[in-house]
């Protein structure tokens, strides 16, 4: 078996046995491949080549391509949602938190090759795989909740106008950023993401209680 | 050969011969199938079944799946971009035109099953088919230009602030609407589109010269 790298493996090594570590490494290696090629466009052969595992080694850990794809997508979505909303608690103020979340997305719109796993799965599965689709729905729901919690905290503290709907702001932030990422990747330019940041800044200024 | 319907066929019948009409009807039938299943997920067999044509009949008009997919995507994109920006000249004022374009998208986000062909192709081809990708780039560019022309007319007439960048508004409108459509389809609810409309209304109010 070839040794292949995985982000954060060292933290996990302590609590995981060798089989768990291999399984986790397969997931981390498969995630960007599925993200780039989609469920239909990626085969177990591709994963065998990327991991250096033989067929028997791969199927010892995952019974089917669907099982591996589901785990790989869970891993990709969890990393994405976390990277977009973690570490905001050190920032004072709801609007500053939301601005920081926008800024971080614009700077690092996707953590792995192939763009945003949420959007890729939403588009890829909208006439297809239900298990993957449910994971994307959960990822979206978690992202929305994390943003809405910040908006509602800002309403309670008096920083954000009381008549603002948290869901509307969360939906708009996600829609604008994800749409801008789609344009940005299609054009091969960051311009749409920079433009989205300016427009979201206008929106956040408008929901400030003192605006 | 089975007779299959095509929107607007009667207008074309006058100027087209029988071969052209059949070709055009194949394109109109293939477009929603490619839009739903993607280039890789749709076969010439699927098109044969949908059109009722035999293999020889289909290949008489299109040498390859790629040729048919390219024509089908051109057709789908042209219809989409037109439906989103046509008929605005009867509306007075740049801001009213932009609001109307938002409203129309929210009411009819996609003309054919499978969602927006621009976004589907952008996501489907971002690691794949170059010919289809170029068509999506052109479709996006046309949509952006049409919106930017309206913004710039509003700047010249004094209705929109002179310091507003037309490209920024066009990028934001498209990003927000396309992203909201993605969320809306994933959630099976119009909420994200309705929220996008409210937020774009805030943005349009902010770029008004008298704001």
Interface residues (C-beta under 8 A of the other chain):
Chain A: X36 X37 X38 X40 X41 X114 X115 X119 X120 X122 X123 X124 X126 X127 X128 X133 X136 X137 X140 X165 X167 X168 X169 X171 X172 X174 X175 X176 X177 X178 X179 X180 X182 X183 X185 X186 X187 X191 X192 X195 X196 X198 X199 X202 X203 X206
Chain B: X36 X37 X38 X40 X41 X114 X115 X119 X120 X122 X123 X124 X126 X127 X128 X133 X136 X137 X140 X165 X167 X168 X169 X171 X172 X174 X175 X176 X177 X178 X179 X180 X182 X183 X185 X186 X187 X191 X192 X195 X196 X198 X199 X202 X203 X206
